[in-house]
Amino acid sequence: MTVAGFTSARRFATAVEGEIGYLALYGLKTDDPQAALAVLEARSGTAGIPFSFGLDMNGISAVLYEAIGPEQLAADQKASQG
């Protein structure tokens, strides 16, 4: 990931047999998330951030979310992070 402000990216595929769907989650750390998203969108489909030829461009959407509370860990995860 070479877009300023983006700290991580992770892709997911549906885990339900017979369903087709994908999700990409991006981590951001920036004072201007709209500008970072605009740069990502501008570079998408280029050599720097290529798209798959099978990607349905009509089904793509991008939404910015902001955390409203801390991450909640399961009890066994809390213990392992000690």
PyRosetta script that sets phi, psi and omega in degrees:
from pyrosetta import init, pose_from_sequence

init()
pose = pose_from_sequence("MTVAGFTSARRFATAVEGEIGYLALYGLKTDDPQAALAVLEARSGTAGIPFSFGLDMNGISAVLYEAIGPEQLAADQKASQG")
pose.set_psi(1, 119.9)
pose.set_omega(1, -175.9)
pose.set_phi(2, -120.2)
pose.set_psi(2, 23.6)
pose.set_omega(2, 179.2)
pose.set_phi(3, -101.6)
pose.set_psi(3, 122.5)
pose.set_omega(3, -178.4)
pose.set_phi(4, -55.3)
pose.set_psi(4, 136.0)
pose.set_omega(4, 179.8)
pose.set_phi(5, 98.4)
pose.set_psi(5, -25.6)
pose.set_omega(5, 179.2)
pose.set_phi(6, -86.6)
pose.set_psi(6, 127.9)
pose.set_omega(6, -176.9)
pose.set_phi(7, -105.6)
pose.set_psi(7, -19.2)
pose.set_omega(7, -178.0)
pose.set_phi(8, -163.4)
pose.set_psi(8, 163.6)
pose.set_omega(8, 174.8)
pose.set_phi(9, -150.8)
pose.set_psi(9, 141.9)
pose.set_omega(9, 178.4)
pose.set_phi(10, -147.1)
pose.set_psi(10, 132.7)
pose.set_omega(10, -178.8)
pose.set_phi(11, -106.3)
pose.set_psi(11, 146.3)
pose.set_omega(11, 179.9)
pose.set_phi(12, -131.8)
pose.set_psi(12, 152.4)
pose.set_omega(12, 171.5)
pose.set_phi(13, -124.6)
pose.set_psi(13, 151.8)
pose.set_omega(13, -179.8)
pose.set_phi(14, -57.4)
pose.set_psi(14, 145.6)
pose.set_omega(14, -179.1)
pose.set_phi(15, -106.2)
pose.set_psi(15, 7.4)
pose.set_omega(15, -179.7)
pose.set_phi(16, -100.3)
pose.set_psi(16, 122.2)
pose.set_omega(16, -178.8)
pose.set_phi(17, -59.2)
pose.set_psi(17, 133.6)
pose.set_omega(17, 179.3)
pose.set_phi(18, 91.5)
pose.set_psi(18, -14.4)
pose.set_omega(18, 177.8)
pose.set_phi(19, -97.7)
pose.set_psi(19, 141.4)
pose.set_omega(19, 177.2)
pose.set_phi(20, -122.2)
pose.set_psi(20, 122.5)
pose.set_omega(20, 178.4)
pose.set_phi(21, -171.1)
pose.set_psi(21, 154.2)
pose.set_omega(21, -178.0)
pose.set_phi(22, -137.3)
pose.set_psi(22, 153.3)
pose.set_omega(22, 179.9)
pose.set_phi(23, -142.6)
pose.set_psi(23, 136.3)
pose.set_omega(23, 172.9)
pose.set_phi(24, -122.0)
pose.set_psi(24, 128.2)
pose.set_omega(24, 176.6)
pose.set_phi(25, -111.1)
pose.set_psi(25, 131.4)
pose.set_omega(25, -179.0)
pose.set_phi(26, -118.6)
pose.set_psi(26, 137.6)
pose.set_omega(26, 173.4)
pose.set_phi(27, -92.6)
pose.set_psi(27, 137.5)
pose.set_omega(27, -179.6)
pose.set_phi(28, -126.8)
pose.set_psi(28, 142.1)
pose.set_omega(28, 170.0)
pose.set_phi(29, -139.8)
pose.set_psi(29, 96.3)
pose.set_omega(29, -176.1)
pose.set_phi(30, -160.0)
pose.set_psi(30, 155.8)
pose.set_omega(30, 175.1)
pose.set_phi(31, -81.4)
pose.set_psi(31, -13.9)
pose.set_omega(31, -177.4)
pose.set_phi(32, -133.7)
pose.set_psi(32, 77.1)
pose.set_omega(32, -177.8)
pose.set_phi(33, -62.1)
pose.set_psi(33, -33.0)
pose.set_omega(33, 178.8)
pose.set_phi(34, -61.7)
pose.set_psi(34, -41.1)
pose.set_omega(34, 179.6)
pose.set_phi(35, -67.4)
pose.set_psi(35, -40.9)
pose.set_omega(35, 178.4)
pose.set_phi(36, -62.6)
pose.set_psi(36, -42.4)
pose.set_omega(36, 178.3)
pose.set_phi(37, -64.1)
pose.set_psi(37, -39.2)
pose.set_omega(37, 178.6)
pose.set_phi(38, -62.7)
pose.set_psi(38, -39.5)
pose.set_omega(38, 177.7)
pose.set_phi(39, -66.1)
pose.set_psi(39, -43.9)
pose.set_omega(39, 177.5)
pose.set_phi(40, -58.6)
pose.set_psi(40, -46.7)
pose.set_omega(40, -179.9)
pose.set_phi(41, -63.1)
pose.set_psi(41, -39.3)
pose.set_omega(41, -179.4)
pose.set_phi(42, -66.8)
pose.set_psi(42, -34.7)
pose.set_omega(42, -178.8)
pose.set_phi(43, -85.8)
pose.set_psi(43, -16.0)
pose.set_omega(43, -179.1)
pose.set_phi(44, -63.1)
pose.set_psi(44, 135.1)
pose.set_omega(44, -179.5)
pose.set_phi(45, 88.0)
pose.set_psi(45, 2.7)
pose.set_omega(45, 176.7)
pose.set_phi(46, -100.1)
pose.set_psi(46, 179.1)
pose.set_omega(46, 178.6)
pose.set_phi(47, -61.4)
pose.set_psi(47, -30.1)
pose.set_omega(47, -179.9)
pose.set_phi(48, -71.6)
pose.set_psi(48, -35.3)
pose.set_omega(48, 179.0)
pose.set_phi(49, -138.4)
pose.set_psi(49, 78.1)
pose.set_omega(49, -175.3)
pose.set_phi(50, -71.8)
pose.set_psi(50, 151.8)
pose.set_omega(50, 173.7)
pose.set_phi(51, -104.2)
pose.set_psi(51, 151.7)
pose.set_omega(51, 172.5)
pose.set_phi(52, -73.9)
pose.set_psi(52, 142.9)
pose.set_omega(52, 178.0)
pose.set_phi(53, -64.2)
pose.set_psi(53, -22.5)
pose.set_omega(53, 179.8)
pose.set_phi(54, -85.4)
pose.set_psi(54, 1.2)
pose.set_omega(54, -177.1)
pose.set_phi(55, -75.1)
pose.set_psi(55, 127.9)
pose.set_omega(55, 177.0)
pose.set_phi(56, -84.1)
pose.set_psi(56, 102.0)
pose.set_omega(56, -176.2)
pose.set_phi(57, -63.7)
pose.set_psi(57, -22.2)
pose.set_omega(57, 179.3)
pose.set_phi(58, -74.1)
pose.set_psi(58, -16.8)
pose.set_omega(58, -177.7)
pose.set_phi(59, -99.6)
pose.set_psi(59, 9.6)
pose.set_omega(59, -177.2)
pose.set_phi(60, -93.7)
pose.set_psi(60, 135.8)
pose.set_omega(60, 172.4)
pose.set_phi(61, -142.7)
pose.set_psi(61, 153.8)
pose.set_omega(61, 177.6)
pose.set_phi(62, -129.9)
pose.set_psi(62, 129.9)
pose.set_omega(62, -179.2)
pose.set_phi(63, -134.0)
pose.set_psi(63, 134.0)
pose.set_omega(63, 176.4)
pose.set_phi(64, -91.6)
pose.set_psi(64, 132.1)
pose.set_omega(64, 176.7)
pose.set_phi(65, -121.1)
pose.set_psi(65, 151.0)
pose.set_omega(65, 177.9)
pose.set_phi(66, -123.0)
pose.set_psi(66, 134.5)
pose.set_omega(66, 179.2)
pose.set_phi(67, -62.3)
pose.set_psi(67, 137.5)
pose.set_omega(67, 178.2)
pose.set_phi(68, -111.9)
pose.set_psi(68, 7.2)
pose.set_omega(68, 177.6)
pose.set_phi(69, -171.9)
pose.set_psi(69, 170.1)
pose.set_omega(69, -180.0)
pose.set_phi(70, -72.2)
pose.set_psi(70, 158.9)
pose.set_omega(70, 175.5)
pose.set_phi(71, -65.0)
pose.set_psi(71, 135.6)
pose.set_omega(71, 179.6)
pose.set_phi(72, -102.6)
pose.set_psi(72, 121.2)
pose.set_omega(72, 179.7)
pose.set_phi(73, -99.8)
pose.set_psi(73, 147.0)
pose.set_omega(73, 173.3)
pose.set_phi(74, -65.2)
pose.set_psi(74, 154.7)
pose.set_omega(74, -176.2)
pose.set_phi(75, -55.4)
pose.set_psi(75, -41.5)
pose.set_omega(75, -179.1)
pose.set_phi(76, -68.4)
pose.set_psi(76, -27.3)
pose.set_omega(76, 177.5)
pose.set_phi(77, -75.9)
pose.set_psi(77, -37.3)
pose.set_omega(77, 177.7)
pose.set_phi(78, -61.3)
pose.set_psi(78, -43.4)
pose.set_omega(78, -177.8)
pose.set_phi(79, -64.4)
pose.set_psi(79, -38.3)
pose.set_omega(79, -177.4)
pose.set_phi(80, -75.0)
pose.set_psi(80, -19.5)
pose.set_omega(80, 179.3)
pose.set_phi(81, -93.5)
pose.set_psi(81, -5.2)
pose.set_omega(81, 174.1)
pose.set_phi(82, 33.9)
pose.dump_pdb("model.pdb")
